[in-house]
Every structure is written in C-alpha cells, then in structure tokens.
Amino acid sequence: MSGSFEVRYSDSARDDLLRLFDFLLERARTAEDLDAAQAAIDAIQDAVGLNLSRSPFVYRKAADSPFLRELMISFGATGYVALYEIEDASHVMILAVRHQLEDDYH
C-alpha cells in the first residue's frame, strides 16, 4: 500500500497515539474493549498510511497554508483527526492526532 509520499510521525504525534490508546485501555471493561482499543489505533495508522501516501492534497486545509491539513478518520460512532503537513514533493509529517470530541490538539 505505498504511494508517492512517505508518511512520517512527529514525536508529539506518536505521543498522541499512546495517549489515545492509554485512554481507551483505562476505560476497558472487557476483552472486546481491549480489542477495540487496538483496533482504534490500527484504524488511525491504516487510514494515515493509505490515504496520505497517495493523495495528501485532497483533505481539508487546517490553516491558510495549503500544506497544513487534516484527515478525518471514522471509527465507530465518532472518530479521530490527524493534523499533518505536506513537507515537500515526497514527504508528509503527521503533527498531531486527536479524538474528534477533543477541543483541540495536545
């Protein structure tokens, strides 16, 4: 599933994934909840890798810059938002990831 853009994660975006995973694990009550926590992280990483490696310019702009954008990632009744920057003709950097119901990026 590779495209023409290499997708990389900033340290803060990796921290966001860990924070989101920990949040889901803390609320897990059943084995299915644990599986859902891992499935959420997998869905984020799969959506980022598949979509942004192929066509990062099609997603909504996050600021005045055409290179700073957001990818909406559906998961269950809600989902996640990945803030990313198109760095050059071959690289995309994931800057932050948050749940759709969070106020802003951390």
C-alpha positions as CSV (number, residue, x, y, z in Angstrom):
1,M,0.0,0.0,0.0
2,S,2.6,2.5,-0.8
3,G,2.1,5.7,-2.7
4,S,4.3,8.5,-3.8
5,F,4.5,10.2,-0.4
6,E,6.4,8.8,2.6
7,V,4.4,9.4,5.8
8,R,6.3,10.0,9.0
9,Y,5.1,10.7,12.6
10,S,6.5,13.5,14.7
11,D,7.4,12.7,18.3
12,S,4.3,14.6,19.5
13,A,2.0,12.6,17.1
14,R,3.5,9.3,18.5
15,D,2.8,10.6,22.0
16,D,-0.8,11.4,20.9
17,L,-1.3,7.8,19.7
18,L,0.0,6.5,23.1
19,R,-2.3,8.9,25.0
20,L,-5.3,7.9,23.0
21,F,-4.5,4.2,23.4
22,D,-4.0,4.6,27.2
23,F,-7.3,6.5,27.4
24,L,-9.1,3.6,25.8
25,L,-7.3,1.0,27.9
26,E,-8.2,2.8,31.1
27,R,-11.9,2.6,30.2
28,A,-11.8,-1.1,29.0
29,R,-14.1,-3.4,31.0
30,T,-14.0,-6.5,28.7
31,A,-11.7,-8.3,26.4
32,E,-13.7,-6.8,23.5
33,D,-12.9,-3.3,24.8
34,L,-9.2,-4.1,24.8
35,D,-9.5,-5.3,21.2
36,A,-11.4,-2.2,20.3
37,A,-8.6,0.0,21.7
38,Q,-6.1,-1.7,19.5
39,A,-8.5,-1.6,16.5
40,A,-8.8,2.2,17.0
41,I,-5.0,2.7,16.8
42,D,-4.8,0.4,13.9
43,A,-7.6,2.3,12.1
44,I,-5.7,5.6,12.6
45,Q,-2.4,4.2,11.3
46,D,-4.1,2.4,8.4
47,A,-6.0,5.5,7.3
48,V,-3.0,7.7,7.6
49,G,-0.7,5.4,5.7
50,L,-3.2,4.5,2.9
51,N,-4.7,8.0,2.3
52,L,-1.8,10.3,2.9
53,S,0.8,8.3,1.0
54,R,-1.4,8.6,-2.1
55,S,-3.2,11.9,-2.1
56,P,-2.4,14.2,0.8
57,F,-3.7,17.3,-1.0
58,V,-7.4,16.2,-1.2
59,Y,-8.1,16.6,2.5
60,R,-9.3,19.8,4.2
61,K,-6.9,22.7,4.9
62,A,-6.2,23.4,8.6
63,A,-4.9,26.9,8.1
64,D,-4.1,29.5,5.4
65,S,-1.2,27.3,4.3
66,P,-2.2,24.8,1.6
67,F,0.4,22.4,3.1
68,L,-1.2,22.1,6.6
69,R,-4.2,19.8,6.5
70,E,-6.4,17.5,8.5
71,L,-7.5,13.9,7.8
72,M,-10.8,12.8,9.3
73,I,-10.7,9.1,10.4
74,S,-14.0,7.4,11.0
75,F,-14.2,4.9,13.8
76,G,-17.5,3.7,15.3
77,A,-19.9,6.5,16.1
78,T,-17.1,9.1,16.2
79,G,-13.5,9.1,15.0
80,Y,-10.2,10.8,15.0
81,V,-8.5,13.8,13.3
82,A,-4.9,13.8,12.2
83,L,-3.1,17.1,11.6
84,Y,-0.4,16.8,9.0
85,E,1.9,18.9,6.9
86,I,3.0,18.2,3.4
87,E,6.7,18.9,3.7
88,D,7.8,18.5,0.1
89,A,7.0,16.5,-3.0
90,S,7.7,13.2,-1.3
91,H,7.1,13.6,2.5
92,V,4.1,14.1,4.8
93,M,4.6,14.6,8.5
94,I,1.9,13.7,11.0
95,L,2.0,16.5,13.6
96,A,-0.8,15.5,15.9
97,V,-3.7,13.2,16.4
98,R,-6.8,13.7,18.5
99,H,-10.3,12.3,19.1
100,Q,-13.0,14.2,17.2
101,L,-14.6,15.1,20.5
102,E,-11.5,16.7,21.9
103,D,-11.4,20.5,21.8
104,D,-8.0,20.8,20.2
105,Y,-4.7,19.1,19.5
106,H,-2.5,18.5,22.6
